[in-house]
Amino acid sequence: MNRRTASSATVPDALRNFQALPDAAFVRLPVVCALFGISPATTGRWVKKSLLPTPRRLSEAITAWNVGELRKVLRGEAGQ
């Protein structure tokens, strides 16, 4: 499987299930980038500007965003 096919197959599945996730769930960077149509670098800039909520460190190697907080941003409510 080439790189484009692998990333295309992963992100749509996460996005397809996003509405079914509970507000307490967490999603990783590729889902956040796809939800807002932004790059990883822009995601970091938006977090610094409080346009996106701060991600949480779930373990040493895993950082993720809370689904409920992302939904507030998608609805136009303030980040954080």
N, C-alpha and C positions, 0 to 999 in steps of 0.2 A: 504494500500500500504506500503510495507516495505521500509526501508531507501535506499537500493540499487536501487530499482525501481524508487523511487522519484527523486534521483539525476541523474540517467541515462536518465530519461524522460526530465529533464530540460535542461541539457547542450547540448545535440544534437540539440534541437530546436534552441537554440541561435547560435550554430555553423552553422547549416544549413542556417540560414538567414544572417550570417555575411557578405557574399559577396554582399548582397542586401542592406546593411546599407549604408547610406551616410557617407562620411568622418567626418561630423560634429556630428555624433551620438556618444553615450557613451555606454560602456558595463561594467558590474560588474566583480568582482574577479573570479567567477566560469568560466566565458567565457575566461578570460585571462589565467587562469591555463590550461584550456583545449586546447586553441590555441597553447600554447608553451609546453604542456605536463609536467608542473611543479606544485609543491605544493604551497599553499598559503605562506608558509615560504620562499620558494625559490623566489617567486614573489617579496616579500619584499626585499630580498637580491639583486635581479637583479635591482630593482629600485634604491637602495642605490649605486650600482656600475654603474648606468646609462646605463645598458643593456636594460632596459625597461623605457618608459617615466613615469614621475611622474603622479600619478592619481590626479584627481581634486575632490574636495569636492563640490558636487552638493547641499547638504543640510547637516544639522547636522548629519543625520543618513546614508547618501548615499555618497559613494566615488566611482568613476568610471573612466575608461580610455577612451580617445578619440580614435575612430576607425581609423581615418586618421593617427594618430601617431603610432598606433599598426601596421598598414599596412606598414609603412616605415620600422619598425623593421623586419617584416616578409620578406620584400624585401631585407634585408641585409643592409639597410641604418642605420646610427647612431641613437641610441635612443635619446630622448629629442628633 
